[in-house]
Amino acid sequence: MHHDDTLSRLQHLSKPKPDVASPQSADTRTARPPDNQADLPAEERLGHNASAVEEPSTEPSKDRADRSTPGDGASDASTDNRDHSSAASDKGRPNTAETIREIHDTLGARHPDVADVVERLVEDRKHPLDLVAALNDRERRPAVLLTVRELADESLLGTRTLDEYRADNPGRGPLFSSAPQDVNQNDEGRSRKSLYVAQCKSLDAAREVGVSPSADERVLVDDYGRRLATEVLPAVRLELLRSAEAAGGDLSTRAKTSAGLHDKVARMSDGGDGRPGRTGYQVGDVIDAVGARIVVPDTDALELTMADIQERFGTGDDGRILEIENLYHEPKAHNPSYRVVPCIVAIEVDRLPYTFELQLCTRRASIASDLEHNTVYKPYINPTAAEQDKMRRMQAEAAALDQDETRSRWHA
């Protein structure tokens, strides 16, 4: 499709649909049923930004998804909004003083170093986390703090490394089984994701825009960003809500803005952090332009949700799942403690094909991921080396605890 052809459609495409919410009004914060909210730790993030429409990064480093999703580096871990709003004070703002007091009441005696780190994360309003939103919610705060304390205790790993624990205590069950080869590749050994992305680009000129866009190309990407937020994002939420509710979990979603898409294309083209630049990288290569995350209570629920997602969307030639990467079965070498199951899923909206990235994880792993993200991966709060090391060990403890859960459930 030529740019002129697409530009001629913009007047029609840009007309708001009366039955679709705008990005400002679209509800992207879907809670669990109220009767089990207080019993479960907090849901955690798709990413680290609280807004449903993701803004571009102001830093040269790539988002979490770049290190955790399929090896092409095309996706940003993440997702950037929450399912729950924070508990608020009478003025509608989180009661930070109350949150900090309870942080120190729960953690201060046994782990004053961790309490100090968590306090600074709460006070860092420029870099919001779903963990912080959960801590500011009076109903969810106690369970979240108990999980943080459990990780800080390091009772399972003790002096062992995660590698040592994994070698002696291999995981069991579906989480630690490889997916069939035909899930990610067709009979010719070609990537289903790559073939689908090429098809998407051929049908939508906005997705062929590269690193140095013209004025007309920026118009195309602006329209693409609008479609993602007002058409694709609501469709994704509708498809996933049932699975999240069935698992007693939390669904969070986000769509990248046009500015965020241009930013991602520039970062991926330039490379960095030991990653070479990707020549010819285009807007359509941002496969997580719409991202979703379902956070479930434990590994039992995670296994059931994985099975549900694969049954609902299908794999192989007739399925919509284009790629599954299981970081329980095959952790990333550069971050072996990070646990999530990312899936790339095809979706068609208004006769055009799109992709979204769906991430599945446990609440324990998600809390640990948030703690590590803003202290180690992006040290926004200026942590000491000792504090960073503690956050790494807590994330390793979370991975070990998840693995231990599967061993107790799936006997050899």
C-alpha positions in Angstrom: 0.0 0.0 0.0 1.4 3.4 -1.0 1.5 6.3 1.4 -0.8 8.4 -0.8 -3.4 5.6 -0.6 -3.3 5.6 3.1 -3.3 9.4 3.5 -6.5 9.5 1.4 -8.2 7.3 4.0 -7.2 9.4 7.1 -10.2 11.7 7.0 -12.5 8.7 7.3 -10.3 6.8 9.7 -9.8 9.7 12.1 -13.5 10.2 12.7 -14.2 9.0 16.2 -16.4 6.0 16.6 -19.2 6.7 19.0 -19.1 3.3 20.6 -15.3 3.3 21.4 -13.8 5.1 24.3 -11.1 7.7 23.8 -7.6 7.0 25.2 -8.4 9.5 28.0 -11.6 7.8 29.0 -10.9 4.2 28.1 -11.0 2.0 31.2 -7.8 0.0 31.3 -7.9 -0.8 35.0 -9.9 -3.9 35.5 -10.0 -5.2 39.0 -10.4 -8.7 40.3 -13.8 -9.5 41.8 -14.1 -7.5 45.0 -14.6 -10.6 47.3 -11.0 -11.9 46.7 -9.1 -8.7 46.4 -7.9 -8.6 50.0 -6.7 -12.2 49.9 -4.1 -11.8 47.2 -0.9 -9.9 46.7 -0.9 -7.0 44.3 -1.1 -7.5 40.5 2.0 -6.2 38.8 2.8 -4.4 35.8 3.1 -4.8 32.2 5.7 -2.2 32.5 6.7 0.7 34.7 4.6 3.6 33.5 1.1 4.1 35.0 -0.6 5.5 31.9 -2.8 3.5 29.5 -1.2 5.3 26.6 2.6 4.9 26.8 4.8 7.9 26.3 8.3 7.7 24.8 11.3 7.0 27.1 13.5 10.0 27.9 16.4 7.7 28.5 18.7 5.9 26.1 18.2 2.5 27.7 15.5 0.2 26.3 12.4 -0.8 28.2 12.1 -4.1 30.0 10.6 -5.9 27.1 13.7 -5.5 25.0 15.5 -7.9 27.3 12.7 -10.3 28.1 10.7 -10.9 25.0 11.6 -12.9 21.9 15.2 -12.5 20.8 14.6 -10.1 18.0 14.4 -7.3 20.6 11.3 -5.9 18.9 9.2 -5.7 22.0 9.4 -3.5 25.1 8.6 -5.5 28.0 6.2 -4.0 28.6 3.2 -2.7 29.4 2.5 0.4 31.1 -0.7 0.6 33.0 -2.5 -1.0 35.9 -5.7 -2.8 36.6 -6.5 -1.1 39.9 -6.5 2.5 41.0 -4.6 3.4 44.1 -6.2 3.8 47.5 -6.6 7.5 48.0 -6.7 10.0 50.7 -9.8 12.3 51.2 -8.4 14.5 48.4 -8.2 11.7 46.0 -4.4 11.2 46.2 -2.5 8.3 47.7 -1.8 8.6 51.4 2.0 8.3 51.0 2.7 8.9 54.7 0.4 6.0 55.7 2.0 3.8 53.1 5.5 4.6 54.3 4.5 4.0 57.9 3.2 0.6 57.2 6.3 -0.2 55.1 8.5 0.4 58.0 6.1 -1.4 60.5 6.3 -4.5 58.3 9.8 -4.5 57.1 11.8 -2.1 59.3 12.7 -4.5 62.1 14.0 -7.4 60.0 14.9 -5.6 56.8 15.6 -1.9 57.3 17.6 -1.7 54.0 14.7 -3.1 52.0 12.2 -0.7 53.8 14.4 2.2 52.8 14.5 1.1 49.2 10.7 0.6 49.0 10.1 4.0 50.7 12.2 5.7 48.0 10.3 3.9 45.2 7.0 5.1 46.7 8.3 8.7 46.9 9.6 8.6 43.3 6.5 9.9 41.5 8.3 10.4 38.2 8.8 6.7 37.6 5.5 5.0 38.8 5.3 1.3 39.4 2.3 -1.0 39.8 4.0 -2.2 43.0 3.7 1.4 44.3 0.0 1.6 43.2 -0.6 -1.6 45.1 1.2 -0.4 48.2 -0.9 2.8 48.1 -4.1 0.7 48.1 -5.1 -0.1 51.7 -6.8 -3.4 50.7 -3.8 -4.8 48.8 -1.0 -3.3 50.9 -0.7 -5.9 53.6 -0.4 -8.9 51.3 2.1 -7.1 49.1 4.3 -6.2 52.1 4.2 -9.8 53.3 5.4 -10.9 49.9 8.2 -8.3 49.9 9.2 -9.5 53.4 9.1 -13.2 52.2 11.5 -12.3 49.4 13.7 -10.3 51.7 14.0 -13.2 54.1 15.7 -15.3 51.4 14.7 -18.4 53.4 14.6 -20.8 50.4 17.9 -19.8 48.7 19.9 -18.9 51.8 23.5 -18.7 50.7 22.9 -20.6 47.5 22.7 -19.0 44.1 19.7 -19.5 41.9 21.7 -21.5 39.5 22.7 -23.9 42.3 19.2 -24.2 43.4 17.9 -24.9 39.9 20.5 -27.5 39.3 19.6 -29.4 42.5 15.8 -28.8 42.3 14.7 -28.8 38.7 11.2 -27.4 38.0 8.3 -29.7 37.1 5.2 -29.5 35.2 4.0 -27.5 32.2 5.9 -24.4 33.1 9.2 -26.2 32.7 8.3 -28.0 29.4 9.3 -26.7 26.0 6.6 -25.8 23.5 6.2 -27.8 20.3 8.4 -26.4 17.5 5.3 -25.7 15.3 4.1 -23.1 17.8 6.8 -20.5 16.7 7.7 -21.9 13.3 5.8 -23.2 10.3 6.6 -26.4 8.4 9.4 -24.7 6.5 11.1 -23.6 9.7 10.2 -19.9 9.2 9.1 -17.6 12.1 5.3 -17.3 12.2 5.8 -13.9 13.9 8.1 -12.6 11.1 5.8 -13.7 8.4 2.8 -12.1 10.0 4.6 -8.8 10.6 5.6 -8.7 7.0 1.9 -9.2 6.0 0.9 -6.4 8.4 3.4 -4.0 6.8 2.2 -4.8 3.3 -1.4 -3.7 4.3 -0.6 -0.6 6.3 1.8 2.1 5.1 2.2 3.5 8.6 4.0 0.4 9.7 6.6 0.8 6.9 7.8 4.1 8.4 11.4 4.0 9.5 13.9 6.0 11.6 13.7 9.3 9.7 10.0 9.9 9.0 8.8 12.7 6.7 5.9 15.0 7.6 3.5 12.8 5.7 4.8 9.7 7.4 4.3 11.2 10.8 0.7 11.8 9.9 0.4 8.1 9.0 1.9 7.1 12.4 -0.3 9.5 14.3 -3.3 7.8 12.8 -1.8 4.4 13.6 -1.3 5.4 17.2 -4.9 6.6 17.3 -6.1 3.2 16.0 -4.1 1.3 18.5 -5.5 3.3 21.5 -9.1 3.6 20.4 -9.7 0.4 18.4 -7.1 -2.3 19.0 -6.6 -1.8 22.8 -10.3 -2.1 23.7 -10.6 -5.2 21.5 -7.6 -6.8 23.2 -9.1 -6.1 26.6 -12.4 -7.7 25.7 -10.6 -10.8 24.5 -8.5 -11.2 27.6 -10.8 -10.2 30.4 -12.4 -13.6 30.7 -9.1 -15.4 31.1 -7.9 -12.9 33.8 -11.1 -13.3 35.8 -11.1 -17.1 35.5 -7.6 -17.2 37.0 -8.5 -14.8 39.8 -5.9 -12.5 38.3 -5.4 -9.0 37.1 -5.4 -7.7 33.5 -3.5 -4.5 32.6 -3.0 -3.1 29.1 -1.4 -0.2 27.3 -0.9 1.1 23.8 2.1 3.0 22.6 1.6 6.6 21.3 2.9 7.7 18.0 5.7 9.5 19.9 6.5 6.2 21.7 6.6 4.3 18.4 9.0 6.8 16.8 11.1 6.6 20.0 11.2 2.8 19.9 12.2 2.8 16.2 15.0 5.3 16.9 16.3 3.3 19.9 16.2 0.0 18.1 17.9 1.5 15.0 20.7 3.0 17.1 21.3 0.0 19.3 23.0 0.2 22.7 23.8 -1.7 25.9 25.9 -4.1 23.8 23.0 -4.6 21.3 23.8 -3.7 17.7 21.5 -1.4 15.8 18.9 -2.9 13.6 19.1 -1.5 10.1 15.8 -1.1 8.5 13.8 -1.2 11.7 10.2 0.1 11.2 7.1 1.0 13.1 5.6 -2.4 12.1 8.5 -4.2 13.9 7.2 -2.9 17.2 5.2 -6.0 17.8 4.2 -4.9 21.3 2.7 -1.6 20.2 -0.3 -2.9 22.2 0.7 -4.8 25.3 -1.2 -6.8 27.9 -0.3 -8.6 31.1 -2.2 -11.0 33.2 -0.8 -11.5 36.7 -2.1 -14.5 38.6 -1.9 -15.6 42.2 0.6 -18.5 41.8 2.2 -21.0 39.5 -0.9 -23.3 39.5 -3.0 -20.5 38.2 -0.2 -19.6 35.7 -0.2 -23.1 34.3 -4.0 -23.1 33.9 -3.9 -19.6 32.3 -1.2 -20.7 29.8 -3.4 -23.7 28.8 -6.5 -21.5 28.5 -4.8 -18.9 26.3 -3.4 -21.6 24.0 -6.8 -23.3 23.7 -8.6 -20.0 23.1 -6.3 -18.5 20.5 -4.7 -21.6 19.1 -1.3 -22.4 17.8 0.1 -23.7 14.5 -1.2 -23.0 11.0 -4.8 -22.3 12.2 -3.9 -20.5 15.4 -3.4 -16.9 16.4 -0.5 -17.3 18.7 2.6 -16.4 16.7 5.3 -17.0 19.3 5.6 -18.2 22.9 8.8 -17.6 25.0 8.8 -19.3 28.4 11.3 -17.7 30.7 10.6 -20.4 33.3 11.8 -23.1 31.0 14.5 -21.1 29.4 15.6 -18.0 31.5 17.5 -15.2 29.8 21.2 -15.5 30.3 21.6 -11.8 31.1 18.8 -11.8 33.7 18.2 -15.4 34.8 15.9 -14.5 37.7 13.3 -12.7 35.6 10.2 -14.9 35.2 7.4 -14.3 32.7 5.8 -16.0 29.7 5.4 -13.6 26.8 3.2 -14.5 23.9 2.8 -12.7 20.6 -0.8 -12.9 19.4 -2.5 -11.9 16.1 -5.7 -9.9 16.2 -7.8 -8.4 13.4 -9.6 -5.1 13.9 -11.7 -3.3 11.2 -10.3 -5.7 8.6 -6.6 -4.9 9.4 -4.2 -7.3 11.1 -2.3 -6.3 14.3 -0.3 -8.0 17.0 -0.2 -7.6 20.7 2.2 -8.9 23.3 0.6 -10.8 26.2 2.7 -11.5 29.3 1.7 -14.0 31.9 3.3 -14.2 35.3 2.7 -14.7 39.0 2.3 -11.9 41.5 5.4 -12.9 43.4 7.5 -12.7 40.2 5.9 -9.5 39.2 6.5 -7.8 42.6 10.2 -8.9 42.4 10.4 -7.6 38.8 9.1 -4.1 39.8 11.6 -4.0 42.7 14.5 -4.8 40.4 13.4 -2.6 37.5 13.7 0.8 39.1 16.8 -0.1 41.2 19.0 -2.3 39.0 17.8 -2.1 35.4 17.0 1.6 35.7 18.5 2.9 39.0 16.2 5.9 39.3 16.4 6.1 43.1 20.2 6.1 43.2 20.6 2.8 45.1 23.8 1.7 46.6 25.6 -1.3 45.3 24.5 -3.2 48.4 20.9 -2.3 47.8 21.1 -3.4 44.2 22.6 -6.7 45.2 19.8 -7.2 47.7 17.1 -6.5 45.0 18.9 -9.1 42.7 18.8 -11.7 45.4 15.1 -11.0 46.2 14.3 -11.5 42.5 16.3 -14.8 42.6 14.3 -15.8 45.7 11.0 -15.2 43.8 12.2 -17.4 41.0 13.2 -20.1 43.4 9.9 -19.9 45.3 7.9 -20.2 42.1 10.0 -23.2 41.1 9.6 -24.8 44.5 5.8 -24.5 44.1 5.8 -26.6 41.0 8.0 -29.2 42.6 5.5 -29.6 45.5 2.6 -29.9 43.1 4.2 -32.1 40.4 5.9 -35.0 42.1 8.7 -36.8 40.2 
